[in-house]
Amino acid sequence: MGLPQTEKKYYSVEEYFELDNKGEIRHEFYEGEVFAMAGTTKNHNLITDNIRDFFKAVFRPKGCDVFSESVKLEVIKNTYYPYPDVVVSCDDRDKEDEYIVAHPSILVEVLSRSTAEYDKDFKLKKYKKIPSLQYYLIVSQYECSVELYSRTQHPDVWLYQTYEEMTEIISFERLHFTMPVSAIYEAVSFVPPIEPLRRYLGE
């Protein structure tokens, strides 16, 4: 999520939709506040494209839709509208709206230095409340590191798994497919974030 506008202004949902749908800059919306979206790195873009393309090959033949970065998600109606990096929807209700997905099966966020805590804490808590969501995939762009939250048969219980090797296979059992970690990082060269590295080395 980006920074709030310089002069704090509260928008109605209708005002937000008008601003976001007609402007060139994407914004996220939470409880009346609007946040401009920041640009992304090359690795972020490569990883997002890799995941989107893999999901398209899996889900398009099943009649599902796969979107990346530029489609709003309705997490809480009239309250919270972010832009996930990749969204998979297999619900026909989502085909009825031109701009919004409200019934996702999979959500993906590629971590950036400025959004890592937001994606792994705030978004995680909010996303888990979406009834249709089966999986939340969190991907690092600085190293081989993937986190998967999977909904279990008990709606409020989620399984947490991590993957740190290119040879590992991610299993999405409830949706009947697997994904190699190597497919996520195809053509990606890792560049560690400088400031955290300096702090770790004591410089």
Secondary structure, DSSP 4 states (H G I P E B T S, - for coil): --PBPSS-----HHHHHHHHHHSSS-EEEETTEEEEPPP--HHHHHHHHHHHHHHHHHHGGGT-EEEESSSEE-SBTTTEE---SEEEE--GGGGG-SSEE-SEEEEEEE--TTTHHIIIIIHHHHHTT-TT--EEEEE-SSSS-EEEEEE-SSTT-EEEEEE--TT-EEEEGGGTEEEEHHHHTTT------HHHHHHHHT-
